[in-house]
Amino acid sequence: MRFLPGGSCRHPHDPPHGGIDGVYTAKYGQKLEDDVREQIWKYFDGELLVGQATFVPIDEKRDLIVAPTMRVPMSIASTPE
């Protein structure tokens, strides 16, 4: 199994059209976004929380790991992270 790295800090209910999310949607199509949303609704009651992760198949050889890093997007410019 080969996983694609990446992530974003968008709100989980916002459409993923910018940053790395936009790159994946442009490359793999709207179906990938729809599959991610469907899995989150089906297995996580509509919200994948920080600390949780899941994966969605892209094709026979690759999966996309989905793991949020923050619940609400905000600047981390003044934090030690």
C-alpha positions in Angstrom: 0.0 0.0 0.0 1.4 3.4 -0.9 0.1 6.5 0.8 0.1 10.1 -0.5 1.5 12.6 2.1 -0.1 16.0 2.6 -2.5 17.9 4.7 -4.2 21.2 5.2 -5.6 23.2 8.0 -8.9 24.1 6.6 -12.2 23.8 8.5 -13.6 20.3 7.9 -16.8 21.6 6.5 -15.2 24.0 4.0 -14.7 22.9 0.4 -11.1 21.7 -0.1 -10.3 23.8 -3.2 -7.1 25.5 -2.1 -3.6 24.4 -1.1 -2.8 20.7 -1.1 -6.5 19.8 -1.1 -6.9 21.7 -4.4 -3.9 19.9 -5.9 -5.5 16.5 -5.0 -8.9 17.5 -6.3 -7.4 18.8 -9.6 -5.3 15.6 -10.1 -7.8 12.9 -8.9 -11.2 14.7 -9.5 -14.2 15.5 -7.4 -14.8 11.9 -6.6 -11.9 11.8 -4.2 -13.4 14.7 -2.2 -16.8 13.1 -2.3 -15.3 9.8 -1.1 -13.6 11.6 1.8 -16.7 13.4 2.9 -18.8 10.2 2.6 -16.4 8.2 4.8 -16.3 11.0 7.4 -20.1 11.1 7.5 -20.4 7.3 7.6 -17.8 6.4 10.2 -17.2 9.7 12.2 -20.7 11.3 12.4 -19.7 14.0 10.0 -16.5 15.3 11.7 -13.0 13.8 11.8 -11.5 15.2 15.0 -7.9 16.1 15.6 -6.2 12.9 16.7 -8.4 10.7 14.5 -7.4 9.5 11.0 -8.8 7.5 8.2 -7.9 6.6 4.6 -9.7 6.7 1.3 -8.6 4.5 -1.7 -7.4 6.5 -4.7 -6.7 3.6 -6.9 -5.6 -0.1 -6.6 -2.1 0.9 -5.3 -2.6 4.2 -3.4 -4.6 5.5 -0.5 -5.0 9.0 0.8 -4.6 9.4 4.5 -6.9 12.0 6.0 -5.8 13.4 9.5 -6.8 16.9 10.6 -4.2 18.9 12.5 -6.6 21.6 13.9 -10.3 21.9 14.3 -10.7 25.6 13.5 -8.2 27.2 11.1 -6.1 29.9 12.7 -2.7 31.5 12.3 0.1 29.7 14.2 2.7 32.4 13.4 3.1 33.4 17.0 3.2 29.9 18.4 6.2 27.6 19.0 4.8 25.1 16.4 
